[in-house]
Amino acid sequence: MEFVSVSGRFLNPSFEAKLKLVFDIYDVDSDGSISENDIRGILSHIPLEVIVRIVIILDFVRNGRTS
């Protein structure tokens, strides 16, 4: 019964549970905050081409065009 209760939290998590999961993923050193080093650690695992696409999309969203 306990397994069903615990697994139910992962099958239909609340918004807060999802937010905590994402926060914990980005808080690489588990110090309770997301630092520049945490972000650098995450970004170091993303291919450069993907980062460039993200920057282009964010630029477009911000300015309505890419520069």
NORSUL-V863950 format. One record per residue. RES is the residue in three letters. SS is DSSP state (H for helix, E for strand, - for the rest). PSI is psi in radians with two decimals (NA if undefined). OMEGA is omega in whole degrees, 0 to 359 (none if undefined). Layout:
BEGIN
res = <RES:RES>
ss = <SS:SS>
psi = <PSI:PSI>
omega = <OMEGA:OMEGA>
END
This chain:
BEGIN
res = <MET:GLU:PHE:VAL:SER:VAL:SER:GLY:ARG:PHE:LEU:ASN:PRO:SER:PHE:GLU:ALA:LYS:LEU:LYS:LEU:VAL:PHE:ASP:ILE:TYR:ASP:VAL:ASP:SER:ASP:GLY:SER:ILE:SER:GLU:ASN:ASP:ILE:ARG:GLY:ILE:LEU:SER:HIS:ILE:PRO:LEU:GLU:VAL:ILE:VAL:ARG:ILE:VAL:ILE:ILE:LEU:ASP:PHE:VAL:ARG:ASN:GLY:ARG:THR:SER>
ss = <-:H:H:H:H:H:H:H:H:H:H:-:-:-:H:H:H:H:H:H:H:H:H:H:H:H:-:-:-:-:-:-:-:-:-:H:H:H:H:H:H:H:H:-:-:-:-:H:H:H:H:H:H:H:H:H:H:H:H:H:H:H:H:-:-:-:->
psi = <-0.68:-0.69:-0.76:-0.73:-0.80:-0.78:-0.49:-0.54:-0.50:-0.45:-0.56:1.16:2.64:2.92:-0.74:-0.70:-0.71:-0.75:-0.75:-0.70:-0.83:-0.76:-0.82:-0.58:-0.75:-0.40:1.26:-0.72:0.12:0.70:0.09:0.05:2.76:1.86:3.01:-0.68:-0.64:-0.80:-0.75:-0.70:-0.75:-0.85:-0.48:-0.28:-0.01:2.26:2.50:-0.66:-0.66:-0.74:-0.74:-0.76:-0.72:-0.77:-0.73:-0.77:-0.79:-0.67:-0.75:-0.78:-0.71:-0.76:-0.19:0.07:2.89:2.58:NA>
omega = <179:178:180:180:181:181:177:178:180:180:181:185:176:177:180:179:178:180:179:179:179:178:181:177:182:176:189:183:176:180:177:176:178:184:176:179:176:180:178:179:178:183:181:180:180:180:182:181:180:179:179:178:179:180:179:180:180:177:179:180:182:188:184:177:175:180:none>
END
